[in-house]
Amino acid sequence: MSARIAALAVCETVLFLLLKKYKPELCPLCEISAVLALFFIIMPEIRGLKDTVSELLGTAGIASDFFAVLLKVLGLSIITELCADMCRDSGQTALAAKIEFFGTVSVLAAAMPVFKAVLQLITAASGV
């Protein structure tokens, strides 16, 4: 898989440099297509990792609900960072800052079930 990712990165870089010289308006599309291709290459590995960790958590008797939240937060963080970096590369720094802000809000919203569970645990332990 690493060889496929490296080959894609080299091809994308060469294509980007050629487009930058002759058709610079197509450079953002080249970058977006490379990111999407990388995403589809790595997706089966992520799915396998998720299944393995879920199986291990089940064996250990740990609720997988928190793991699902962790995966959502991780996915949101990665997508936010990729989008913000693409915006910065295109010279849209203000848009990149807004995307990071909305990504942070999304992460907080996705993590709310964990905060709620911790608060219930603290409340139950303190007897309030």
ABEGO torsion letter per residue (X at the ends): XAAAAAAAAAAAAAAAAAAAAABAAAAAAAAAAAAAAAAAAAAAAAAAAAAAAAAAAAAAGBBAAAAAAAAAAAAAAAAAAAAAAAAAAAGBAAAAAAAAAAAAAAAAAAAAAAAAAAAAAAAAAAGX
